[in-house]
Amino acid sequence: MTDDPVTTLADLRVVVDRIEGRSVCGLRPGDSFTVTRSSELRLPEGGHFCLYALAAVLPLLPARQRALDPDDWLARDCEVACPDPEERLVMRIESGDVRAHRTDDLT
């Protein structure tokens, strides 16, 4: 790295923790995707992820990539529910490696 400003961001893994209703979208506990290199979403080969579950978790990911104050509710709460009331799918956001990125390379 150079003397350019850097931003540190964690890689994230979003995992289906549990399904408390009937599974409609085909996801099962343990299914997951990762977010790496600031904005790259990666699915396991042959995997899929429900668009509605993804829409529920997406707004939280940029904040979870950053260091949070321990008293911030988002630092303590890592579960997100899919909006489908019959499925009641619950996902868990897990933090991974923290990487430094040139701030100018981020959008």
Kinemage of the C-alpha trace (Angstrom):
@kinemage 1
@onewidth
@group {chain A} dominant
@subgroup {mainchain}
@vectorlist {calphas} color= white
{ca met a 1} P 0.000 0.000 0.000
{ca thr a 2} L 1.035 3.600 -0.481
{ca asp a 3} L 0.338 6.691 1.588
{ca asp a 4} L -3.106 6.926 -0.023
{ca pro a 5} L -6.037 6.911 2.409
{ca val a 6} L -7.318 3.419 3.157
{ca thr a 7} L -10.615 2.029 4.371
{ca thr a 8} L -10.714 -1.239 6.282
{ca leu a 9} L -13.648 -3.523 5.530
{ca ala a 10} L -14.460 -7.013 6.736
{ca asp a 11} L -15.420 -9.840 4.435
{ca leu a 12} L -18.855 -11.147 5.388
{ca arg a 13} L -20.647 -14.461 5.186
{ca val a 14} L -24.451 -14.584 5.288
{ca val a 15} L -25.740 -17.988 6.366
{ca val a 16} L -29.267 -19.354 6.563
{ca asp a 17} L -29.440 -20.053 10.295
{ca arg a 18} L -32.930 -21.529 10.461
{ca ile a 19} L -36.315 -21.721 8.809
{ca glu a 20} L -39.160 -21.513 11.311
{ca gly a 21} L -41.985 -21.943 8.776
{ca arg a 22} L -42.308 -23.808 5.496
{ca ser a 23} L -39.438 -23.510 3.042
{ca val a 24} L -40.731 -21.910 -0.136
{ca cys a 25} L -37.563 -20.578 -1.793
{ca gly a 26} L -35.531 -23.790 -1.688
{ca leu a 27} L -32.940 -22.539 0.784
{ca arg a 28} L -31.883 -24.728 3.696
{ca pro a 29} L -30.018 -24.046 6.933
{ca gly a 30} L -26.329 -23.723 6.106
{ca asp a 31} L -26.849 -22.200 2.640
{ca ser a 32} L -24.775 -19.046 2.321
{ca phe a 33} L -23.110 -16.377 0.261
{ca thr a 34} L -20.061 -14.214 0.932
{ca val a 35} L -19.255 -10.562 0.337
{ca thr a 36} L -15.584 -9.911 -0.272
{ca arg a 37} L -13.338 -7.188 -1.690
{ca ser a 38} L -15.829 -4.549 -0.551
{ca ser a 39} L -18.646 -5.367 -2.981
{ca glu a 40} L -18.269 -8.805 -4.575
{ca leu a 41} L -21.102 -11.221 -3.805
{ca arg a 42} L -20.070 -14.863 -4.205
{ca leu a 43} L -22.226 -17.979 -4.078
{ca pro a 44} L -20.906 -21.492 -3.638
{ca glu a 45} L -20.715 -23.304 -6.974
{ca gly a 46} L -24.191 -24.442 -7.971
{ca gly a 47} L -25.732 -22.459 -5.115
{ca his a 48} L -28.541 -19.951 -5.210
{ca phe a 49} L -30.027 -17.415 -2.835
{ca cys a 50} L -33.578 -16.138 -2.621
{ca leu a 51} L -33.971 -12.645 -4.032
{ca tyr a 52} L -36.316 -11.585 -1.219
{ca ala a 53} L -33.994 -12.850 1.519
{ca leu a 54} L -31.111 -11.101 -0.226
{ca ala a 55} L -33.104 -7.846 -0.381
{ca ala a 56} L -33.723 -8.037 3.375
{ca val a 57} L -30.047 -8.390 4.295
{ca leu a 58} L -28.408 -6.122 1.678
{ca pro a 59} L -28.993 -2.772 3.448
{ca leu a 60} L -27.154 -3.997 6.559
{ca leu a 61} L -24.027 -5.319 4.862
{ca pro a 62} L -22.093 -2.050 4.289
{ca ala a 63} L -22.421 -1.149 7.965
{ca arg a 64} L -21.439 -4.644 9.112
{ca gln a 65} L -18.291 -4.456 6.980
{ca arg a 66} L -16.988 -1.590 9.137
{ca ala a 67} L -15.761 -1.480 12.716
{ca leu a 68} L -18.735 -0.648 14.928
{ca asp a 69} L -18.942 0.719 18.429
{ca pro a 70} L -19.583 -2.265 20.749
{ca asp a 71} L -22.698 -0.493 22.067
{ca asp a 72} L -24.179 -0.144 18.570
{ca trp a 73} L -27.167 -2.473 18.166
{ca leu a 74} L -25.804 -3.654 14.816
{ca ala a 75} L -22.579 -4.833 16.481
{ca arg a 76} L -24.619 -7.040 18.828
{ca asp a 77} L -27.427 -8.255 16.547
{ca cys a 78} L -26.369 -10.410 13.630
{ca glu a 79} L -29.716 -11.979 12.636
{ca val a 80} L -31.914 -10.841 9.755
{ca ala a 81} L -35.336 -12.231 8.830
{ca cys a 82} L -36.653 -12.728 5.319
{ca pro a 83} L -39.899 -10.793 4.808
{ca asp a 84} L -41.888 -13.883 3.742
{ca pro a 85} L -44.256 -14.449 6.700
{ca glu a 86} L -44.911 -18.109 5.877
{ca glu a 87} L -41.263 -19.036 5.546
{ca arg a 88} L -39.769 -17.170 8.526
{ca leu a 89} L -36.225 -17.705 7.238
{ca val a 90} L -33.562 -16.275 9.569
{ca met a 91} L -30.070 -15.434 8.337
{ca arg a 92} L -26.921 -14.785 10.355
{ca ile a 93} L -24.232 -12.277 9.289
{ca glu a 94} L -20.707 -13.436 10.161
{ca ser a 95} L -17.616 -11.220 9.944
{ca gly a 96} L -14.467 -12.572 8.364
{ca asp a 97} L -11.066 -11.258 7.315
{ca val a 98} L -10.546 -7.509 7.502
{ca arg a 99} L -8.888 -6.033 4.432
{ca ala a 100} L -7.484 -2.593 3.676
{ca his a 101} L -8.737 -0.969 0.447
{ca arg a 102} L -7.550 2.231 -1.165
{ca thr a 103} L -10.377 4.624 -0.370
{ca asp a 104} L -10.254 6.057 -3.900
{ca asp a 105} L -10.948 2.571 -5.301
{ca leu a 106} L -14.281 2.339 -3.444
{ca thr a 107} L -17.580 3.805 -4.531
